[in-house]
Amino acid sequence: MNPAFAAILAVSLAPVPMEPPVESPGRPPNVVIMFTDDQGYGDLGCYGHPTIRTPNIDRLAAEGARLTQFYVPSPVCSPSRAALLTGCYPKRVGMHEHVIFPTYAHGLHPDEDTIADVLSRKGYATGCFGKWHLGHRDGLLPTDQGFDVFVGIPYSNDMSQFHRPEGNKYTHSLPFLHDKEIVEWEPDQRLLTRRCTEATVDFIEANAHRPFFAYVPHAMPHIPLYASEDFEGTSRRGLYGDVIEEIDWSMGEILAALERHGILDDTIVIFATDNGPWLPYKQDGGSAGPLAGGKGGNKEGGQRVPCLIRHPEGIPAGLVVREVATSMDLLPTIGAWTGVELDSERTIDGHDITALLGGERDATSPTEAFLYYTAHGRLAGIRQGRWKLMLESGSLHDLEVDVAEKWNLAKEHLEVVERLRREAADLDAVITSGARPVLEVPEPLWDPAIVVRPEPGP
Ligand SMILES: [Ca+2]
């Protein structure tokens, strides 16, 4: 065992000062959201992967809900993250036009109400541990968006001249941040999952006596893939599987920390991913299981992702939700479960899905229609009920029957095509007319062209 890991293990095995579980009846539940990067619908044991082992994440399915038709409203990182945190279509918050690159000056407007903002107002401790990717200038970082603390990287792990296997267009180095301070350039990416897990566990330990929100957007399995030496070479699915199994270890560490403090059942634990697998990277990309397509596209594999939610007070164990739900629903649903009031003046697109998750018989999705937007924010399609219409190709699929989108039924259902075309245009027009601006920040926090060479690895 390497000495660094031995030291970490020693710390994690050291007796934890046990505070008695807080049993004050009015205490709202804690919230943990793990949101991984570019992990496909098929990349978990509980979603049918034949060789990747994910017992800790699968535990959420056994003890909570597994959603089979859960969507993110963009097939790429930044818009998807904006939607998760604000409960809005990316277009409504101006974040629909692709991802934020290191030279960009804009980001999610700090006036938007993120999950961290609303929980913070209710007295929650809030922390973000992983990859942010919603703006990296002063005023746009996690600590400007409702988080008390941030540990991680400001954008994708490939956004560095040292870290892209092919097609590298970057000229600078990747920073690792604590709040807004650069603590390191070119962090050892083999340790990213572990470091962000340890920071999350430390945060839980420090805040176990009060309500908290931990947002854990792991940088992995976005390429380039890295696992720590304890995981590299240990899975049957190659490096990609090693990375997923380390993410599963991370979930195990977090669940164990909650159990140590007697607060697991007082915590809403959510696992989801920001978009589908990055297929051009072949074995370094994941699997969308039975779905067609992947990251960057509007086929189901790009936008339908795994989602598991454990919250014994609100969800019966082993529930499978087959209705449509979206990442935009998490903010209003968490609001309902925690008793946090959302700003009634602010329009959001997500819906409270506590009834669906409560396993109520015949509960149906409150999402009347779901709009698909391209990676660059153009309206691409609509789902309503069983039907999915893609606007440009005019193809119509019955997703209840044809999950792989193989059979175009447009000719047989011309009236459905016409109706969906109108509805998509109308809904998009409403979002566009109510859209709110991003914030541009003229001054960078660090020189975007800076190059700091990584330390040679051991
Ligand atoms: Ca992503």
Residues whose N, C-alpha, C, O or C-beta is under 5 A from the ligand:
A	BS01	CA	D37 D38 V76 C77 D274 N275
